[in-house]
Amino acid sequence: MTGRLPRWCSAKDVILEMLHRHGVAGAVNRIIEYHGPGLATLTAMDRHVIANMGAELRATTSVAPAEETVRDFLRSQGREGDFTALAADSPSSTCTRR
């Protein structure tokens, strides 16, 4: 993900664009991993909406890095101890579909 969402766009619009590009079966038997500098502009709730709606693409699951935005959200909920930092794999280590 790059940039930031334009005014009047929401996290739901990210999934609607994915559906537009890939169709309702665009992620069958796949895991969608969101990454990139644009992710830093999204709140924890935005990330939740995007990951939750991955089912609309029929993805097996959706994931995104867990970093300071997620830590801050968990802290605000009194759950900072539940935080585990997770980062996306580098592009050179990605798997190919078999």
C-alpha positions, 0 to 999 in steps of 0.5 A: 500500500502506498500513499494515504486514503483520499478525503471521503475514502475509508478502509472499506473502499480499499476492499471495494477496489480490490473486488473491482480489480480481482473479482469476488473469487480473486483470492480463493485459497490465498492469504492476502498480506498487506504491507507498504508505507501507506499502511502507516496512515491507517488506524488499527480499526482501518486495518481490522476492516480491511482484514475482516473484509478479505472474506469478500474476496474469498481469501483464506485470511488477511494479515498486516504487520503489527507495529506501533499503531497496533501496539498503541491500540492495544495499550488504549485497551489495557492489553499492551501485553498481548502485542507481538511485533510482526512484519511482512516478509521481504519481497525476495522471500515470497513464495510462488504459487504451486 
